[in-house]
Amino acid sequence: MSKSWDDMAAEWDSNAAVIAYSEKVASALANVVAIKGSKILDFGCGTGLLTEKLSPKVTSITAIDPSVEMINALKAKDLPNVSTVIGVVDEIFVREYKQAGQRFDVIVASSSLAFVPDYQETIALLAMLLVDGGLLVQWDWEKSESSGAGFTVSEIEEAYTNAGLNVISTSIPFNMGDMRVLMGVGQRTE
């Protein structure tokens, strides 16, 4: 990718494909979980297109992204129940949130987990941030023979199982052109 996420932030919300993707993700989420009144973590939130759609229905959203400009674009939307974090989910982040007694009912990760350095470790860290019965829901490209980007069903299921999550489902809720989007849903049970 020739441009950084910071460089893409200004035009992100006007990209028709990005808007369509976020709408399809919100619809797919509504088909698997009732989010009304939930505390949500939007992992890799970008400019907050998904956060915007979820915000009116939930108690609160913590939106995290490593891109300063993506977070600045989200902050400019001035959503009252959204707090933003510039950074990554690492051991320090998890420890701080757990010590503060903050856990999430639902964690969403829309087209972001393919960009982390260690997918399995990130899933394990995210699982620690869920309340008992909480859900982790991700959407990423389905990995194909012609493209190494994204995930396979078995990769998602293995990461969830290794993190102590029950795999609720893996599915293809929608396509973007000829690219299939894979959705994984895992649940924390103690």
Kinemage of the C-alpha trace (Angstrom):
@kinemage 1
@onewidth
@group {chain A} dominant
@subgroup {mainchain}
@vectorlist {calphas} color= white
{ca met a 1} P 0.000 0.000 0.000
{ca ser a 2} L 1.628 3.235 -1.108
{ca lys a 3} L -0.365 5.587 1.128
{ca ser a 4} L -0.455 5.361 4.903
{ca trp a 5} L -3.723 5.170 6.847
{ca asp a 6} L -3.123 8.759 7.974
{ca asp a 7} L -2.850 9.841 4.323
{ca met a 8} L -6.131 8.110 3.443
{ca ala a 9} L -8.174 9.488 6.358
{ca ala a 10} L -9.359 12.711 4.675
{ca glu a 11} L -11.009 10.872 1.764
{ca trp a 12} L -12.021 7.679 3.592
{ca asp a 13} L -15.623 8.645 4.357
{ca ser a 14} L -16.294 9.655 0.749
{ca asn a 15} L -15.122 6.319 -0.736
{ca ala a 16} L -18.258 4.565 -2.033
{ca ala a 17} L -16.797 1.060 -1.555
{ca val a 18} L -15.803 1.829 2.055
{ca ile a 19} L -19.285 3.203 2.786
{ca ala a 20} L -20.967 0.153 1.227
{ca tyr a 21} L -18.686 -2.187 3.191
{ca ser a 22} L -19.564 -0.505 6.510
{ca glu a 23} L -23.285 -0.669 5.723
{ca lys a 24} L -23.055 -4.380 4.930
{ca val a 25} L -21.052 -5.016 8.112
{ca ala a 26} L -23.653 -3.198 10.239
{ca ser a 27} L -26.419 -5.247 8.620
{ca ala a 28} L -24.517 -8.518 9.139
{ca leu a 29} L -23.933 -7.613 12.802
{ca ala a 30} L -27.644 -6.907 13.321
{ca asn a 31} L -28.370 -10.421 12.018
{ca val a 32} L -26.239 -12.103 14.723
{ca val a 33} L -26.524 -9.976 17.865
{ca ala a 34} L -28.876 -7.479 19.461
{ca ile a 35} L -26.517 -4.668 20.441
{ca lys a 36} L -29.029 -2.376 22.149
{ca gly a 37} L -27.560 -1.185 25.442
{ca ser a 38} L -24.189 -2.871 24.861
{ca lys a 39} L -20.694 -1.647 25.634
{ca ile a 40} L -18.732 -2.042 22.411
{ca leu a 41} L -15.063 -1.978 21.438
{ca asp a 42} L -14.539 -1.073 17.786
{ca phe a 43} L -11.090 -2.503 17.057
{ca gly a 44} L -9.380 -0.811 14.105
{ca cys a 45} L -12.223 1.700 13.880
{ca gly a 46} L -10.687 3.907 11.190
{ca thr a 47} L -12.796 7.037 10.742
{ca gly a 48} L -15.666 5.390 12.578
{ca leu a 49} L -18.105 4.566 9.789
{ca leu a 50} L -19.240 1.471 11.708
{ca thr a 51} L -19.061 3.293 15.045
{ca glu a 52} L -21.443 5.942 13.674
{ca lys a 53} L -23.986 3.292 12.722
{ca leu a 54} L -23.799 1.523 16.099
{ca ser a 55} L -23.598 4.571 18.361
{ca pro a 56} L -27.344 5.404 18.545
{ca lys a 57} L -28.142 1.841 19.661
{ca val a 58} L -25.528 1.196 22.340
{ca thr a 59} L -24.543 2.469 25.778
{ca ser a 60} L -20.966 3.262 24.813
{ca ile a 61} L -18.286 2.594 22.237
{ca thr a 62} L -14.541 2.663 22.729
{ca ala a 63} L -13.024 3.130 19.284
{ca ile a 64} L -9.337 2.273 18.876
{ca asp a 65} L -7.060 2.735 15.880
{ca pro a 66} L -3.308 3.342 15.493
{ca ser a 67} L -3.866 6.104 12.893
{ca val a 68} L -3.940 9.591 14.399
{ca glu a 69} L -5.733 11.049 11.377
{ca met a 70} L -8.375 8.304 11.267
{ca ile a 71} L -9.114 8.943 14.963
{ca asn a 72} L -9.169 12.705 14.365
{ca ala a 73} L -11.793 12.181 11.634
{ca leu a 74} L -13.889 10.135 14.081
{ca lys a 75} L -13.488 12.728 16.857
{ca ala a 76} L -14.752 15.436 14.471
{ca lys a 77} L -18.066 13.547 14.266
{ca asp a 78} L -18.586 14.380 17.958
{ca leu a 79} L -20.551 11.251 18.851
{ca pro a 80} L -21.643 11.633 22.488
{ca asn a 81} L -21.190 8.037 23.669
{ca val a 82} L -17.918 7.341 21.844
{ca ser a 83} L -14.465 7.536 23.397
{ca thr a 84} L -11.435 7.237 21.152
{ca val a 85} L -8.018 5.718 21.694
{ca ile a 86} L -5.041 6.223 19.414
{ca gly a 87} L -3.099 3.011 19.742
{ca val a 88} L -3.222 -0.746 19.616
{ca val a 89} L -4.632 -3.513 21.762
{ca asp a 90} L -1.612 -4.904 23.549
{ca glu a 91} L -0.918 -6.341 26.997
{ca ile a 92} L -0.708 -2.844 28.536
{ca phe a 93} L -4.081 -1.815 27.065
{ca val a 94} L -5.726 -5.036 28.289
{ca arg a 95} L -4.222 -4.695 31.777
{ca glu a 96} L -5.371 -1.059 32.106
{ca tyr a 97} L -8.928 -1.852 31.027
{ca lys a 98} L -9.200 -4.937 33.212
{ca gln a 99} L -7.806 -3.074 36.245
{ca ala a 100} L -10.400 -0.341 35.654
{ca gly a 101} L -13.086 -3.037 35.595
{ca gln a 102} L -13.907 -2.256 31.986
{ca arg a 103} L -14.920 -5.096 29.724
{ca phe a 104} L -17.021 -5.171 26.598
{ca asp a 105} L -20.246 -6.930 25.642
{ca val a 106} L -19.281 -6.934 21.958
{ca ile a 107} L -15.986 -6.372 20.166
{ca val a 108} L -16.209 -5.628 16.455
{ca ala a 109} L -13.242 -5.779 14.089
{ca ser a 110} L -14.192 -4.728 10.586
{ca ser a 111} L -11.460 -5.378 8.042
{ca ser a 112} L -8.724 -4.726 10.577
{ca leu a 113} L -7.369 -8.014 11.922
{ca ala a 114} L -5.553 -8.845 8.684
{ca phe a 115} L -3.270 -5.885 9.448
{ca val a 116} L -2.083 -6.931 12.910
{ca pro a 117} L 1.397 -8.440 13.282
{ca asp a 118} L 0.173 -11.498 15.218
{ca tyr a 119} L -3.444 -12.490 14.588
{ca gln a 120} L -3.579 -15.295 17.172
{ca glu a 121} L -2.114 -13.074 19.910
{ca thr a 122} L -4.497 -10.221 19.077
{ca ile a 123} L -7.528 -12.525 19.263
{ca ala a 124} L -6.315 -13.781 22.660
{ca leu a 125} L -5.941 -10.200 23.932
{ca leu a 126} L -9.370 -9.204 22.620
{ca ala a 127} L -10.940 -12.265 24.249
{ca met a 128} L -9.637 -11.067 27.622
{ca leu a 129} L -11.588 -7.823 27.189
{ca leu a 130} L -14.962 -9.535 26.801
{ca val a 131} L -17.499 -9.997 29.589
{ca asp a 132} L -18.652 -13.549 30.196
{ca gly a 133} L -20.985 -14.295 27.289
{ca gly a 134} L -19.521 -11.412 25.270
{ca leu a 135} L -19.046 -11.698 21.515
{ca leu a 136} L -16.105 -11.027 19.225
{ca val a 137} L -17.253 -10.429 15.653
{ca gln a 138} L -14.794 -9.921 12.799
{ca trp a 139} L -15.110 -9.309 9.077
{ca asp a 140} L -12.149 -9.777 6.759
{ca trp a 141} L -11.547 -10.930 3.214
{ca glu a 142} L -11.726 -14.653 2.686
{ca lys a 143} L -8.269 -15.892 1.773
{ca ser a 144} L -8.208 -17.555 -1.641
{ca glu a 145} L -5.616 -19.408 -3.673
{ca ser a 146} L -5.060 -16.296 -5.790
{ca ser a 147} L -4.781 -13.920 -2.844
{ca gly a 148} L -2.870 -14.427 0.387
{ca ala a 149} L -4.728 -11.564 2.074
{ca gly a 150} L -7.368 -12.269 4.672
{ca phe a 151} L -8.262 -15.470 6.501
{ca thr a 152} L -9.631 -18.940 6.000
{ca val a 153} L -12.439 -20.374 8.108
{ca ser a 154} L -9.959 -22.722 9.792
{ca glu a 155} L -7.595 -19.856 10.700
{ca ile a 156} L -10.418 -17.943 12.400
{ca glu a 157} L -11.760 -21.013 14.173
{ca glu a 158} L -8.290 -22.006 15.398
{ca ala a 159} L -7.544 -18.508 16.740
{ca tyr a 160} L -10.889 -18.311 18.530
{ca thr a 161} L -10.521 -21.781 20.049
{ca asn a 162} L -6.935 -21.075 21.169
{ca ala a 163} L -8.158 -17.860 22.837
{ca gly a 164} L -10.820 -19.769 24.774
{ca leu a 165} L -13.727 -18.503 22.685
{ca asn a 166} L -16.548 -20.759 21.561
{ca val a 167} L -16.933 -20.505 17.801
{ca ile a 168} L -20.543 -19.501 17.240
{ca ser a 169} L -20.324 -19.221 13.467
{ca thr a 170} L -18.216 -18.504 10.422
{ca ser a 171} L -20.001 -17.370 7.308
{ca ile a 172} L -19.851 -15.307 4.142
{ca pro a 173} L -22.485 -12.621 4.853
{ca phe a 174} L -21.719 -10.586 1.711
{ca asn a 175} L -19.398 -10.047 -1.232
{ca met a 176} L -17.714 -6.918 -2.485
{ca gly a 177} L -17.439 -7.458 -6.203
{ca asp a 178} L -15.704 -10.810 -6.606
{ca met a 179} L -14.212 -10.677 -3.099
{ca arg a 180} L -15.974 -12.700 -0.390
{ca val a 181} L -16.130 -11.307 3.130
{ca leu a 182} L -15.698 -13.852 5.896
{ca met a 183} L -17.383 -13.169 9.243
{ca gly a 184} L -16.357 -14.951 12.409
{ca val a 185} L -18.351 -14.865 15.653
{ca gly a 186} L -16.839 -16.132 18.886
{ca gln a 187} L -18.217 -16.057 22.429
{ca arg a 188} L -16.403 -15.909 25.729
{ca thr a 189} L -17.691 -18.315 28.327
{ca glu a 190} L -15.974 -18.737 31.656
